Amino acid sequence: MIKQSILDTLTDLYPYTPISGDKVPRFLVQMISTYQIHQLNTRYKRVHSFKINYYGASIQACSERALELLLAMEYLTLEDGYIVKSSDMHYEIMEGVLHFNVTYTEFINKVKDSDPIMENLKLSD
C-alpha cells in the first residue's frame, strides 16, 4: 500500500516522467526493508524503508527533484485514507543519479479470532 502511494504521488507530481524503463529522465522506486515490532496486545509497528532513484538529465535536475521530494514525500495518504508521516528523509547525488531515501511507519492492529460462543448448555441433575 505504501509503495503504491509513493508511485501515485510521483505520477501526480511528474506525469510525463516514467517510473521505470530506459528513458532519461525517469524514476525507480525500491522497497529497501520492512520490519515489524510487536507493541502491546494486538498492536504492531511496521517500518518501511524506500529508495527513490531519479535518473535526470543533469545534476541541476537531480538537485531540484530532491528538494521537491523532501516536501512531497513528507505525508502519504494510503488507499484506505490513512495518512503516514515520513521520517529519516535524506538524499545524495552520485554519478548523476539522485538517491532519495525515506522511511514510513504505520501501526497495525491484528484482528483476533473470536472464540465460539456456546449456544446451549444442558445441565444434568
C-alpha positions, 0 to 999 in steps of 0.5 A: 500500500505504501509503495503504491502511494509513493508511485501515485504521488510521483505520477501526480507530481511528474506525469510525463516522467516514467517510473521505470524503463530506459528513458532519461529522465525517469524514476525507480522506486525500491522497497529497501526493508520492512520490519515489524515490532510487536507493541502491546496486545494486538498492536504492531509497528511496521517500518518501511524503508524506500529508495527513490532513484531519479535518473535526470538529465543533469545534476541541476535536475537531480538537485531540484527533484530532491528538494521537491521530494523532501516536501512531497514525500513528507505525508502519504495518504494510503488507499484506505485514507490513512495518512503516514508521516515520513521520517529519516528523509535524506538524499545524495547525488552520485554519478548523476543519479539522485538517491532519495531515501525515506522511511514510513511507519504505520501501526497495525492492529491484528484482528483476533479470532473470536472464540465460539460462543456456546449456544446451549448448555444442558445441565444434568441433575 
